[in-house]
Amino acid sequence: MTQPINQVCVVGAGLMGTQIALQCAVFGKRVWLHDLREDALRGSLPAMSAILDNMTEDGYVSADERQRILDRIRHTTSVSEAASDADLVIEAVKEEVTIKRDVFQQLDKLCPQHTILGTNSSSIRISRLESATTRPDRVLNTHFVLPIWTHPFVELMRGDSTSDATMEAVRSFMSSIGILPVIVQKESMGFIFNRIWRAVKKEALKVVDQGIGTVEDVDRTWRIQMETPLGPFALMDSIGLDVVRDIELIYYEESGDPSDAPPKLLLDKIAGGELGVKTGRGFYTYPNPDWKSPDFLKQTSP
Ligand SMILES: NC(=O)c1ccc[n+]([C@@H]2O[C@H](COP(=O)([O-])OP(=O)(O)OC[C@H]3O[C@@H](n4cnc5c(N)ncnc54)[C@H](O)[C@@H]3O)[C@@H](O)[C@H]2O)c1
């Protein structure tokens, strides 16, 4: 038997943690949002406000609910405060195994016995984190995609020891916050969606790195052929190029295959401080990237 999930703790108030916390609060859950950095917690407020503007405009939430939603989210730099009454923790810190293992170890000590620990990792399987805890039956991967409220699915993946009760409790929780829970039937690095996205991203980077095509032409051809509004490079910019690099490094670390290493094109952008939308420059320049221009699909690179 597992307890119903009402109190959620989100660890990491970056791009993902902010949206996960908001999604839970929109559906009536009480949330602690924890980050080590005070400025990250502060930065999550305008980010939530901007998403709530869009949600209100779209009729997803009503204007008078807005304050009640925000009031359900408490912010803290103290992990012990955030963990103390959690039924479910969703960890969304940097994509590095050692950092995540430290966080899981700490949470295991601080959370009540019944608490389920989930990681939003893009590429680290729960089996690499579960041994940092004494509760491997109550840990799993809970992988969301951005923007959460307009892309409402989450991949749930168990490790060797995750119990059926844990899977069922989290599956039911995700449905209760308007998110479609997709079960990854076998442990797989990159789950379902990221395996496919990774193949596209890796080849898109190589095509440009090897001088075969331009960023813009890769995005154009992809968009026209797949009938989708976003190309691979525009999507990488919105994810954050540092996050993309970290994910590529995890694949590289696992395979040791040099073709899996992040290409120079990506490393050069990061070295130049060009991390995508969040720094105003990545493969495109923001807030008005070329790919949003109405003529973008009517031109080609020289
Ligand atoms: N960006 C995406 O589109 C995306 C999509 C799916 C999954 N993910 C995964 O979600 C996770 C977070 O990604 P993000 O894009 O939100 O990263 P981010 O860099 O925007 O945010 C990470 C936050 O974690 C905080 N943090 C770091 N160490 C911490 C610790 N020990 N305790 C508490 N807070 C800590 C940082 O201060 C930062 O605010 C990563 O594992 C990433 O792979 C990202």
PDBQT file of the ligand as one rigid body, heavy atoms in Angstrom, charges set to zero:
ROOT
HETATM    1  N1  LIG A 401      15.832  21.370 -20.257  1.00  0.00    +0.000 N 
HETATM    2  C1  LIG A 401      15.044  20.437 -20.758  1.00  0.00    +0.000 C 
HETATM    3  O1  LIG A 401      14.361  20.611 -21.789  1.00  0.00    +0.000 OA
HETATM    4  C2  LIG A 401      14.899  19.097 -20.051  1.00  0.00    +0.000 A 
HETATM    5  C3  LIG A 401      13.881  18.205 -20.462  1.00  0.00    +0.000 A 
HETATM    6  C4  LIG A 401      13.711  17.000 -19.778  1.00  0.00    +0.000 A 
HETATM    7  C5  LIG A 401      14.546  16.678 -18.726  1.00  0.00    +0.000 A 
HETATM    8  N2  LIG A 401      15.543  17.541 -18.339  1.00  0.00    +0.000 N 
HETATM    9  C6  LIG A 401      16.380  17.171 -17.200  1.00  0.00    +0.000 C 
HETATM   10  O2  LIG A 401      15.904  17.896 -16.056  1.00  0.00    +0.000 OA
HETATM   11  C7  LIG A 401      17.026  18.170 -15.175  1.00  0.00    +0.000 C 
HETATM   12  C8  LIG A 401      17.103  19.664 -14.928  1.00  0.00    +0.000 C 
HETATM   13  O3  LIG A 401      17.254  20.321 -16.158  1.00  0.00    +0.000 OA
HETATM   14  P1  LIG A 401      16.988  21.900 -16.283  1.00  0.00    +0.000 P 
HETATM   15  O4  LIG A 401      16.976  22.192 -17.732  1.00  0.00    +0.000 OA
HETATM   16  O5  LIG A 401      15.851  22.315 -15.430  1.00  0.00    +0.000 OA
HETATM   17  O6  LIG A 401      18.361  22.452 -15.627  1.00  0.00    +0.000 OA
HETATM   18  P2  LIG A 401      18.669  23.920 -15.064  1.00  0.00    +0.000 P 
HETATM   19  O7  LIG A 401      20.133  24.071 -15.178  1.00  0.00    +0.000 OA
HETATM   20  O8  LIG A 401      17.759  24.923 -15.682  1.00  0.00    +0.000 OA
HETATM   21  O9  LIG A 401      18.262  23.817 -13.495  1.00  0.00    +0.000 OA
HETATM   22  C9  LIG A 401      18.932  23.022 -12.554  1.00  0.00    +0.000 C 
HETATM   23  C10 LIG A 401      18.742  23.662 -11.181  1.00  0.00    +0.000 C 
HETATM   24  O10 LIG A 401      19.203  22.745 -10.189  1.00  0.00    +0.000 OA
HETATM   25  C11 LIG A 401      19.831  23.490  -9.153  1.00  0.00    +0.000 C 
HETATM   26  N3  LIG A 401      20.701  22.585  -8.406  1.00  0.00    +0.000 N 
HETATM   27  C12 LIG A 401      21.916  22.083  -8.796  1.00  0.00    +0.000 A 
HETATM   28  N4  LIG A 401      22.380  21.248  -7.842  1.00  0.00    +0.000 NA
HETATM   29  C13 LIG A 401      21.448  21.222  -6.848  1.00  0.00    +0.000 A 
HETATM   30  C14 LIG A 401      21.341  20.527  -5.614  1.00  0.00    +0.000 A 
HETATM   31  N5  LIG A 401      22.285  19.688  -5.214  1.00  0.00    +0.000 N 
HETATM   32  N6  LIG A 401      20.255  20.736  -4.860  1.00  0.00    +0.000 NA
HETATM   33  C15 LIG A 401      19.273  21.604  -5.242  1.00  0.00    +0.000 A 
HETATM   34  N7  LIG A 401      19.304  22.274  -6.414  1.00  0.00    +0.000 NA
HETATM   35  C16 LIG A 401      20.384  22.080  -7.205  1.00  0.00    +0.000 A 
HETATM   36  C17 LIG A 401      20.566  24.608  -9.885  1.00  0.00    +0.000 C 
HETATM   37  O11 LIG A 401      20.828  25.690  -9.000  1.00  0.00    +0.000 OA
HETATM   38  C18 LIG A 401      19.555  24.954 -10.989  1.00  0.00    +0.000 C 
HETATM   39  O12 LIG A 401      18.686  26.002 -10.587  1.00  0.00    +0.000 OA
HETATM   40  C19 LIG A 401      18.269  17.572 -15.850  1.00  0.00    +0.000 C 
HETATM   41  O13 LIG A 401      18.475  16.286 -15.345  1.00  0.00    +0.000 OA
HETATM   42  C20 LIG A 401      17.862  17.523 -17.322  1.00  0.00    +0.000 C 
HETATM   43  O14 LIG A 401      18.558  16.539 -18.038  1.00  0.00    +0.000 OA
HETATM   44  C21 LIG A 401      15.726  18.754 -18.975  1.00  0.00    +0.000 A 
ENDROOT
TORSDOF 0
